[in-house]
């Protein structure tokens, strides 16, 4: 069903990394969400009024808020697709995150409203009418929401949209809330115990929890979350695949909206190669990474000694000592200054965030002491830093 709709309503649907096609996916998903949720709202509000059930009506207005959320998502996706201008040279992609944040507050507000209504219903319960047709309609709405959740999750994964993934999670939450509503009606009918207010309370809490989760998911990229390890690996692998590149480090990726990223990376090049030749390679890599991965990449060249055996020996010494102390620590930008009485080993040390400032200082001291035990002429000049990429799970 999903593939059929996409093939017929999204032009060039296979080119989903293209920004225009990606926007078309977002618009299409928003329209489908609006239509489905308005339909469910009309059905449920009618059923709720017939049954005089606050949990059913709470569920209905939750669907209405979902429709409003889809409208906001539609506007957000359209505005996020605006091209860069003088005031916003990196584009407007983050508007999509802001739209999702607004959606989360709407969901929380609806949940809180019916939380108060449910409390009143517990204090002043009213009889619930039992109707097989109405229960069938509510069961049908579960099927619609389940499909809508799978629909958004599939398309959200395809175009890497946090908004659509959050919408998917919200839809699956609605499946649970409607199931709770049906249970309250059945319990009341067969046992005579009115749990409508309690079920409404559960529904309202689930709705608010869904809104909080959406807010968390959309705030993360706005605050500045760590870079996806998979994207890091793709960038590093592609850069290192070119002749003349010995290695990479210090990859930093800035996100300006879904599929809108700018990155910088240090590429190690042999220090005995003509600088213009290395620069030509760097320029070609920047162009081709941008074309293939859609990432605006800036590369800083780091010249590396490749022929001096003494430098390589001391570099291997540093590598061995660090791995013996903590395998989660690594280093780069290694340089050696060989003096008459001492040898300065200069390098950057990349440590996990679990290290406090005191622990970092102790680590550097341990590394320097261990290296000096093996070669008393060596003095370490260490710069400590953290990685900007997320830990691999």
N, C-alpha and C positions, 0 to 999 in steps of 0.2 A: 504493500500500500504506500509506504513512504517513498520507495524508489519510483513508483508510478507517478505520484504527485510531483516529485522533484523533476523527473524527466519532462513532464508536461508544463510545469510552471516556472522552472528556473532555466533560463537560457545559458548555454555553455556550462551546464551543471558539473561537468567533469573537471573544469578548470577552477576548482574551489580555492586555490591559492591566489587567484587573481582578485584584486580588491573589489572590482565591479561585481564579479560573480559572488563574492563573499557577502557583499551588501544585499544582493538579490536573495541569497539564502536567508539572511536575517529578516528582511522585509516579508518574505513568504512565510517564515515561521511565525512572525508576529501576527499576520493576518489570520493564519490558521488558528492561533491561540485566541484571538479576539472572537472569531466565529464560534468556536467550540465552547468557550466560557460564557458567552452571552446566551447561547442555546441552553446550557446547563443551568444558568441562573434562572431563566424563565421557567424551566421545568421544575426546579427545586423550590422556588418561591411559591409556585402554585401548590405543590405538594405540601409544603410547610404550612401554608395557610389553611389547607383542608384538614391536615392532621393537628393543627395548632401546636406544632413542635418547634421549640426554640433551637434545638440542635440542627434540625433540617434547614431552618431559615438562616442559621449561622453559616451552615455549609453553602447555602445559596449565595449569601453576600460575600463569602470567601471567593466563590466563582466570579462574582461581579468585580471584586478587587483584582482577581487574576486577569479579567478582561481589560481593566484599566491599566494593569501592569503591562499587558501586551501592547496597549496603545502607546504607553511611555517607551517601551522597548522599540516600537516601530519608529517613533520620533527620534529616539536616541541613535538608532542604527543609521537613519537617514542623515542626521546631523554629523555623526561620526565619519561619514563617507565624504564630507566636504574636503576639497584639496587644501594643501598648505597655502598660507598667505603670509603677508609681511608681519602680521601680529602673531601668527602661529606657524612658524617655519617647520615644525615637526608634525603638522596636521592637526586634526580634531578628534583623533581616535579615542581619546580618554573620555569623551562625552558618553560613549557606550557604558563605561563603568559608572559614571555619574547617574545615568538613567537607571541602571540596575540598583544603585543605592537608593534612589527615590522609590523604586518598586518595593524594596525591602521595608522601608518605613510605612508604606501603604499597607503592606501585609501585616506588620506588627500592630498598626492602628486598628485594623479590622479585628484582629485577634483579641486585642485589649477591650474593645467595645463589647464583644460577645462574652468575654470573661466576666465583665460586670453584669451582663444580662443573665448569664448562667448562675451566678451567685444569687441573684434575685429569684430565679426559677427554683433553686434549691430551697430557699426560704418560703416561697409561695408556689408549690407545685400545682400543675393543672393536668387534667386527664389528656391522654394522647389517643387519638382515634387510630384504629388498625385498618389498613387498606392494602390488600394484596397487590393491586395495580400500582399503587404508590411505591411499594417496596420494589416492585419490578422496575419501575422507572429509576429509582435510586441505584439499583444494581446495574442498570444500563449505564448510568453516569459513571460508575466505577470503571466500566470497560472503556468508556470514552477517555477518562483521565489517564488510565493506564496506557492507552495507545498514545495519548498526547505526551506523556512523560517519556516513553520510548522514542517517539518522534523527535522531540527536542534533544534528548541525549545523543541520539545518532547523528543528527545534523550538527549539534554543538561540538561533538568530537571531530566531525569531519572538517569543520572550519575553525576549530580551536576557539570557540566563543564561550567565555565564562558566563555571559548573560544567559545564553541558551541552556547551558549546563545547570545554572541556578534555577531556571524556569522548569527544567526537567525534574529537579529535586523537589520543587514546590508541587508539581503535579503528582509525584509519588506520595507526597505528604497528604494531598487531597484524597488519594485513594484510601489512606488510613482513616482520615476523618469521616469520610462517608461510610466506611465500614463500621465505625463506632456509632454513627447515627442509626444505621440499620439494627445494630445490636440493641440499642436502647429501646427501639420500638418493639422488637421481638421479646425482650425481657419484660417489658411492661405488659405486653399482651398475654404471655404465658404464665407469668408469675404474679402479676398484679402489682409489682413493685416499680414505682416510677423513678427511673434512673436518668430521665431526660436531662435534668439540670446538671447531673454529674458527668454525663456523656458530653453535654455542651461545654462543660468546663474542660474536659480532656481535649475536645476539638479546638477550643480557643487557645489552650497552651501549645498544642501542636502547630497551630497557625503562627503563633508568635515565635516559636522555636524555628520554624521554617524561615520567617522573615529575618531573624537574627543570623541564621546561617548564610542567607543570601548577602546580607550586609558584610559579613566576614569575608566571603569570597570576593566581593567587589572592592572592599577596602584594601585588600592585600596588594594588588597591583598599583593602586593609587599611592599607598604608603611607600612602596618600593620593595617588592618581594624578591627573593633570590631567583636567579635565572634557572630555568628548567635544564637539568643535566643533559637531557637528550639534545636540546638545541646547542648547548655548549659543545657537546661531542661532535655534532655535525659541522659546526664552524671550525673547531680545532682540526678535525680530520681533513676537511677540505683544504685549509690553509697549509697543513703539513704535507699534503700530497704533492705539492709543487717542488720541482727540482730547485735547489738553492735555499730551501727552508729546512733548518736543522731541528727546530722545535718551537713550541709556543708557550706562553704563560700570560698571566695578568689579563685574562679575558673579562671584560665588563660589558654587560648588555643593558641598555636603557629601553624600557617599554613605554611607547607613546600611544598605546591602544592595541587591540588584537591585530596581529600580523603587521604591526608597525614598530620596528625595533631599530635602534642604532647601537653599534658595538665598536669597541676598540680592543686591540690585542697586540701583544708584543711578539714579534716573530724573530727568531734567532737566525742570523745569517753568518756565513764564514767571514772572518775579518780580513782574509786575503783575497777576496773577490772585489772587483771594481765596484765602487758605490753606485755608479750609474746603472750597472747591470742588475744589482740587487734592487735598486729603485724601480726599474722596469718590471721586474717580477712582482714586486709589491703592488704596483699600479694595476697589473693584470689580475692579481688575486682579488683586489678590492672590487673591481668591476664584475668579475665572474661570480663572486660570492653574493653580491647585491642582486645579480640577475637570477641566480639559481635558488638562493635561500630567502630573498626578499629582505635582507638585512643590510642597512647602510654601514659598511665596515671601514674603520680607519685603522691602519696598521703602523705600529712603531717598530723600526728596525733596531735590533740589538746585535752588535757584532760579537762573535764568539770565536775564541781561539780554538783551532782544530789541529794544529800541527806540532805545538810545543808539548812534548811528552811530560815534562815536569808539571805543567799546568794541569794536564789530564790526570796525573797521579794524585795531585792534591785535591782535585775535584772529586775523584773517586774516594779519597780519604774522607772528605766531608760527607759524601753520600752514605758511606758505610757507617760512620758514627751516628748520623741522624737516624738511620733505619734501626740501629741497635737501641737507641733511646726511645723513639716513638715512630712507628711506621706510618701514622696518620699525618706526620709532619713532612713537608718537602721544601725544596729550595730552588732558586733560580738566580739569574743575573750574577753568575759567579765570575769573579775577577781575582787575579793574583798579582800582587806587587812584590817583586823579589828584591829585597835590599841586602846590604852586606851582612847585617847582624840579625835581621828578622824577616819573616815573610808574612805580609798581610794578606789574609784570605777574606775577601769582601763578597758578601752575598745577601740576598733577601730570603727570609725564612717565613714560609706560609704555615700558620698554625690554626687548629680548629678554634671555634668560638668558645669552647668550654674552658680554654685557658684564661685565667684572670691575668691582670697586669703583673702581679707578683709571680705567678706561675710562668709567664712568658720570660720574665727576667731570670728566673731560676733555670729555665730551659736553656736560654742562651749561655748562661754561666756553665752549665753542665757540658754543653757541646764544646765550648771553648776550652774547658779544662781537659776533656777527653782527647781533643785533637792535639793539645799541647803535650799530653802524656806520650803521644805517639811520635810527635815531632816538636821538640821544645822551641824551635825557631818560629813556630806559627802563632800569629796573633789574629783573632777573628774580629771582623767589623761586620756586625749583623744588624739588618733592618727587619723588624717583625711586621707582618701584615696578615690579614685574613682573606679568605677567598670570597668572591662575589657570587659564586654559583651555589645552588642548593645541593645538599648532601644527597647522594644517590640512595634510593630506598631498595 
